[in-house]
């Protein structure tokens, strides 16, 4: 599969917590380091509790390079 976010080919993918993209595990790891990660997960969980199974997410804003771990 081709990662919707970085465009690289990957053998494994997962759904983004921030968007509807299918992302590679490297991009998924970057999501986990984002300061809004828990906010994105909570928003998704709340949407599902409301019955919204097409929640678009809170949106992905990459961190500036200097803020990445």
C-alpha positions as CSV (number, residue, x, y, z in Angstrom):
1,X,0.0,0.0,0.0
2,X,1.0,3.6,-0.5
3,X,0.8,5.8,2.6
4,X,-1.8,8.5,2.1
5,X,0.3,10.9,4.2
6,X,3.9,10.4,3.2
7,X,3.4,8.7,-0.1
8,X,5.9,5.9,0.7
9,X,5.2,2.2,0.0
10,X,4.5,0.1,3.1
11,X,3.6,-3.5,3.9
12,X,1.4,-2.4,6.8
13,X,-1.0,0.4,7.4
14,X,-3.4,1.7,10.0
15,X,-6.1,4.4,10.2
16,X,-5.1,7.9,11.3
17,X,-6.6,9.2,14.5
18,X,-6.4,12.8,13.0
19,X,-7.9,12.2,9.5
20,X,-9.5,9.5,7.4
21,X,-6.2,8.6,5.8
22,X,-4.6,5.2,5.8
23,X,-1.1,5.7,7.0
24,X,2.1,3.7,7.3
25,X,3.4,2.7,10.7
26,X,6.1,5.4,10.6
27,X,3.4,8.1,10.2
28,X,1.4,6.4,12.9
29,X,4.4,6.7,15.2
30,X,4.7,10.4,14.4
31,X,1.0,10.8,15.3
32,X,1.7,9.4,18.7
33,X,4.3,12.0,19.4
34,X,2.0,14.9,18.4
35,X,0.7,17.0,21.4
36,X,-2.9,16.7,20.1
37,X,-2.8,12.9,19.9
38,X,-5.0,12.3,23.0
39,X,-7.4,15.1,21.8
40,X,-7.7,13.3,18.4
41,X,-8.4,10.0,20.1
42,X,-10.9,11.5,22.5
43,X,-12.7,13.3,19.6
44,X,-13.0,10.0,17.6
45,X,-14.3,8.1,20.6
46,X,-16.9,10.8,21.3
47,X,-18.0,10.8,17.6
48,X,-18.5,7.0,17.8
49,X,-20.5,7.3,21.0
50,X,-22.8,9.8,19.2
51,X,-23.2,7.2,16.3
52,X,-21.0,9.2,13.9
53,X,-19.1,6.4,12.1
54,X,-17.9,8.8,9.4
55,X,-16.1,11.3,11.6
56,X,-13.5,13.1,9.5
57,X,-11.1,13.7,12.5
58,X,-9.7,16.9,13.9
59,X,-7.3,17.4,11.1
60,X,-3.5,16.8,10.9
61,X,-1.1,19.6,11.3
62,X,2.5,18.3,11.3
63,X,4.8,19.7,13.9
64,X,7.6,22.0,12.8
65,X,10.8,20.1,12.4
66,X,12.5,21.5,15.6
67,X,9.5,20.3,17.8
68,X,9.8,16.7,16.6
69,X,11.4,14.2,19.0
